[in-house]
Amino acid sequence: MPDGKISRVSFKGGWSVINGIYAPVGPRGYSGKDAKSLGPLYGYKFDQSYSFGEMLVRDQAGRIIPFAEFAALAVNAPDPSGTYSFRINDKDVALWDNAGAIRVCISMR
């Protein structure tokens, strides 16, 4: 990420952890009845702390945090420069049945 301050973090789109069975969701992942029906598949989550389908971010310190937390912290970060990685909360072996995409836009000032 270039030097400067982050003024806004936004997203567009959606993805599904099991295409054709679960509707696409945004970066907060599944909730309600879909989350409950995915419950028995918990072993396929990349990180058990977060919802299936939630967007996870590896920040410049190497921590895994949910996208919503990243978006809030990034705007207030005194120095947001660094490398970030974004992924769906689904283990690599389970990515074959995913579909969709979420585009993240980070506005700098």
PyRosetta script that sets phi, psi and omega in degrees:
from pyrosetta import init, pose_from_sequence

init()
pose = pose_from_sequence("MPDGKISRVSFKGGWSVINGIYAPVGPRGYSGKDAKSLGPLYGYKFDQSYSFGEMLVRDQAGRIIPFAEFAALAVNAPDPSGTYSFRINDKDVALWDNAGAIRVCISMR")
pose.set_psi(1, 137.8)
pose.set_omega(1, -179.5)
pose.set_phi(2, -70.1)
pose.set_psi(2, 165.4)
pose.set_omega(2, 177.2)
pose.set_phi(3, -67.9)
pose.set_psi(3, 155.8)
pose.set_omega(3, 179.8)
pose.set_phi(4, 130.6)
pose.set_psi(4, -173.4)
pose.set_omega(4, 177.8)
pose.set_phi(5, -107.1)
pose.set_psi(5, 142.8)
pose.set_omega(5, 175.2)
pose.set_phi(6, -83.3)
pose.set_psi(6, 124.8)
pose.set_omega(6, 179.9)
pose.set_phi(7, -99.0)
pose.set_psi(7, -23.1)
pose.set_omega(7, -176.9)
pose.set_phi(8, -161.8)
pose.set_psi(8, 142.6)
pose.set_omega(8, 173.0)
pose.set_phi(9, -126.2)
pose.set_psi(9, 124.9)
pose.set_omega(9, -179.7)
pose.set_phi(10, -136.3)
pose.set_psi(10, 171.6)
pose.set_omega(10, 178.9)
pose.set_phi(11, -144.4)
pose.set_psi(11, 162.0)
pose.set_omega(11, 175.8)
pose.set_phi(12, -146.9)
pose.set_psi(12, 139.1)
pose.set_omega(12, 175.5)
pose.set_phi(13, 108.4)
pose.set_psi(13, -171.5)
pose.set_omega(13, -179.9)
pose.set_phi(14, -162.7)
pose.set_psi(14, 164.3)
pose.set_omega(14, 178.5)
pose.set_phi(15, -144.3)
pose.set_psi(15, 164.4)
pose.set_omega(15, -178.3)
pose.set_phi(16, -127.5)
pose.set_psi(16, 141.3)
pose.set_omega(16, 177.0)
pose.set_phi(17, -80.6)
pose.set_psi(17, -22.6)
pose.set_omega(17, 174.6)
pose.set_phi(18, -139.7)
pose.set_psi(18, 98.0)
pose.set_omega(18, -176.2)
pose.set_phi(19, -58.8)
pose.set_psi(19, 134.9)
pose.set_omega(19, 178.0)
pose.set_phi(20, 88.4)
pose.set_psi(20, -15.7)
pose.set_omega(20, 178.8)
pose.set_phi(21, -111.5)
pose.set_psi(21, -41.6)
pose.set_omega(21, 179.3)
pose.set_phi(22, -115.7)
pose.set_psi(22, 133.3)
pose.set_omega(22, 179.3)
pose.set_phi(23, -65.5)
pose.set_psi(23, 151.8)
pose.set_omega(23, 176.6)
pose.set_phi(24, -61.7)
pose.set_psi(24, 146.0)
pose.set_omega(24, 177.7)
pose.set_phi(25, -127.4)
pose.set_psi(25, 165.0)
pose.set_omega(25, 175.8)
pose.set_phi(26, -83.8)
pose.set_psi(26, -166.5)
pose.set_omega(26, -173.0)
pose.set_phi(27, -68.6)
pose.set_psi(27, -9.1)
pose.set_omega(27, 176.3)
pose.set_phi(28, -83.9)
pose.set_psi(28, -9.1)
pose.set_omega(28, 176.0)
pose.set_phi(29, 79.1)
pose.set_psi(29, -164.6)
pose.set_omega(29, -174.7)
pose.set_phi(30, -84.6)
pose.set_psi(30, 146.0)
pose.set_omega(30, 175.8)
pose.set_phi(31, -141.8)
pose.set_psi(31, 177.9)
pose.set_omega(31, 176.3)
pose.set_phi(32, 61.4)
pose.set_psi(32, -141.0)
pose.set_omega(32, -174.8)
pose.set_phi(33, -65.9)
pose.set_psi(33, -33.2)
pose.set_omega(33, 177.6)
pose.set_phi(34, -64.5)
pose.set_psi(34, -43.6)
pose.set_omega(34, 178.3)
pose.set_phi(35, -61.9)
pose.set_psi(35, -40.5)
pose.set_omega(35, -179.9)
pose.set_phi(36, -65.6)
pose.set_psi(36, -41.8)
pose.set_omega(36, -179.3)
pose.set_phi(37, -71.6)
pose.set_psi(37, -25.4)
pose.set_omega(37, 175.5)
pose.set_phi(38, -79.2)
pose.set_psi(38, -14.7)
pose.set_omega(38, -176.5)
pose.set_phi(39, -44.5)
pose.set_psi(39, -48.8)
pose.set_omega(39, -178.8)
pose.set_phi(40, -63.3)
pose.set_psi(40, -15.0)
pose.set_omega(40, -179.5)
pose.set_phi(41, -94.1)
pose.set_psi(41, 14.9)
pose.set_omega(41, -173.9)
pose.set_phi(42, -50.8)
pose.set_psi(42, -28.1)
pose.set_omega(42, -179.9)
pose.set_phi(43, -64.4)
pose.set_psi(43, -14.8)
pose.set_omega(43, 179.2)
pose.set_phi(44, -92.0)
pose.set_psi(44, -2.7)
pose.set_omega(44, 176.9)
pose.set_phi(45, -70.2)
pose.set_psi(45, 139.9)
pose.set_omega(45, 174.0)
pose.set_phi(46, -66.8)
pose.set_psi(46, -41.3)
pose.set_omega(46, 178.7)
pose.set_phi(47, -135.6)
pose.set_psi(47, 117.5)
pose.set_omega(47, -176.4)
pose.set_phi(48, -63.3)
pose.set_psi(48, -18.6)
pose.set_omega(48, -177.0)
pose.set_phi(49, -71.8)
pose.set_psi(49, -15.9)
pose.set_omega(49, -172.1)
pose.set_phi(50, -124.7)
pose.set_psi(50, 165.9)
pose.set_omega(50, -177.5)
pose.set_phi(51, -69.2)
pose.set_psi(51, 152.8)
pose.set_omega(51, 170.1)
pose.set_phi(52, -58.3)
pose.set_psi(52, 139.3)
pose.set_omega(52, 176.6)
pose.set_phi(53, 80.1)
pose.set_psi(53, -6.3)
pose.set_omega(53, 179.9)
pose.set_phi(54, -68.4)
pose.set_psi(54, 143.1)
pose.set_omega(54, 176.6)
pose.set_phi(55, -80.8)
pose.set_psi(55, 125.3)
pose.set_omega(55, 177.9)
pose.set_phi(56, -106.8)
pose.set_psi(56, 147.3)
pose.set_omega(56, -178.4)
pose.set_phi(57, -126.5)
pose.set_psi(57, 127.8)
pose.set_omega(57, 169.8)
pose.set_phi(58, -91.5)
pose.set_psi(58, 115.7)
pose.set_omega(58, -175.9)
pose.set_phi(59, -84.1)
pose.set_psi(59, -179.5)
pose.set_omega(59, -174.8)
pose.set_phi(60, -65.7)
pose.set_psi(60, -16.4)
pose.set_omega(60, 176.4)
pose.set_phi(61, -91.7)
pose.set_psi(61, -2.3)
pose.set_omega(61, 179.6)
pose.set_phi(62, 88.6)
pose.set_psi(62, 3.7)
pose.set_omega(62, 177.9)
pose.set_phi(63, -79.0)
pose.set_psi(63, 147.6)
pose.set_omega(63, 173.1)
pose.set_phi(64, -97.1)
pose.set_psi(64, 121.1)
pose.set_omega(64, 179.0)
pose.set_phi(65, -134.0)
pose.set_psi(65, 155.6)
pose.set_omega(65, 177.2)
pose.set_phi(66, -71.6)
pose.set_psi(66, 153.7)
pose.set_omega(66, -177.7)
pose.set_phi(67, -54.2)
pose.set_psi(67, -42.5)
pose.set_omega(67, -178.1)
pose.set_phi(68, -59.7)
pose.set_psi(68, -41.0)
pose.set_omega(68, 178.2)
pose.set_phi(69, -68.4)
pose.set_psi(69, -42.9)
pose.set_omega(69, 177.4)
pose.set_phi(70, -57.0)
pose.set_psi(70, -47.4)
pose.set_omega(70, -176.9)
pose.set_phi(71, -60.5)
pose.set_psi(71, -41.2)
pose.set_omega(71, 179.8)
pose.set_phi(72, -69.5)
pose.set_psi(72, -43.5)
pose.set_omega(72, -177.9)
pose.set_phi(73, -71.7)
pose.set_psi(73, -37.9)
pose.set_omega(73, -175.2)
pose.set_phi(74, -61.6)
pose.set_psi(74, -39.8)
pose.set_omega(74, -178.6)
pose.set_phi(75, -66.2)
pose.set_psi(75, -29.0)
pose.set_omega(75, -178.1)
pose.set_phi(76, -98.8)
pose.set_psi(76, -1.9)
pose.set_omega(76, -176.3)
pose.set_phi(77, -69.3)
pose.set_psi(77, 132.1)
pose.set_omega(77, 178.1)
pose.set_phi(78, -67.9)
pose.set_psi(78, -30.1)
pose.set_omega(78, 179.3)
pose.set_phi(79, -143.0)
pose.set_psi(79, 88.5)
pose.set_omega(79, -176.7)
pose.set_phi(80, -81.8)
pose.set_psi(80, 2.4)
pose.set_omega(80, -176.5)
pose.set_phi(81, -62.9)
pose.set_psi(81, 147.6)
pose.set_omega(81, 179.7)
pose.set_phi(82, 143.7)
pose.set_psi(82, -172.3)
pose.set_omega(82, -179.2)
pose.set_phi(83, -107.4)
pose.set_psi(83, 132.6)
pose.set_omega(83, 178.5)
pose.set_phi(84, -122.5)
pose.set_psi(84, 145.5)
pose.set_omega(84, 175.8)
pose.set_phi(85, -122.6)
pose.set_psi(85, 138.0)
pose.set_omega(85, -178.3)
pose.set_phi(86, -119.0)
pose.set_psi(86, 140.4)
pose.set_omega(86, 177.9)
pose.set_phi(87, -156.3)
pose.set_psi(87, 162.5)
pose.set_omega(87, 174.5)
pose.set_phi(88, -80.8)
pose.set_psi(88, 148.4)
pose.set_omega(88, 178.5)
pose.set_phi(89, -81.1)
pose.set_psi(89, 76.5)
pose.set_omega(89, 179.3)
pose.set_phi(90, -154.2)
pose.set_psi(90, 133.1)
pose.set_omega(90, -178.5)
pose.set_phi(91, -62.7)
pose.set_psi(91, 155.2)
pose.set_omega(91, -179.3)
pose.set_phi(92, -54.5)
pose.set_psi(92, -39.7)
pose.set_omega(92, -178.6)
pose.set_phi(93, -66.6)
pose.set_psi(93, -15.6)
pose.set_omega(93, -177.9)
pose.set_phi(94, -105.9)
pose.set_psi(94, 7.1)
pose.set_omega(94, -177.4)
pose.set_phi(95, -74.3)
pose.set_psi(95, -18.4)
pose.set_omega(95, -174.3)
pose.set_phi(96, -61.0)
pose.set_psi(96, -27.9)
pose.set_omega(96, -178.6)
pose.set_phi(97, -101.4)
pose.set_psi(97, 9.6)
pose.set_omega(97, 175.9)
pose.set_phi(98, -78.1)
pose.set_psi(98, 159.9)
pose.set_omega(98, 175.1)
pose.set_phi(99, -152.3)
pose.set_psi(99, 154.3)
pose.set_omega(99, 176.5)
pose.set_phi(100, 99.8)
pose.set_psi(100, -177.7)
pose.set_omega(100, -179.7)
pose.set_phi(101, -158.4)
pose.set_psi(101, 150.8)
pose.set_omega(101, 172.8)
pose.set_phi(102, -121.2)
pose.set_psi(102, 124.0)
pose.set_omega(102, 177.8)
pose.set_phi(103, -95.6)
pose.set_psi(103, 128.7)
pose.set_omega(103, 179.0)
pose.set_phi(104, -105.5)
pose.set_psi(104, 132.9)
pose.set_omega(104, 177.5)
pose.set_phi(105, -118.0)
pose.set_psi(105, 122.5)
pose.set_omega(105, 178.3)
pose.set_phi(106, -113.3)
pose.set_psi(106, 113.9)
pose.set_omega(106, -179.8)
pose.set_phi(107, -92.6)
pose.set_psi(107, 131.3)
pose.set_omega(107, -179.0)
pose.set_phi(108, -109.3)
pose.set_psi(108, 153.8)
pose.set_omega(108, 173.9)
pose.set_phi(109, -126.3)
pose.dump_pdb("model.pdb")
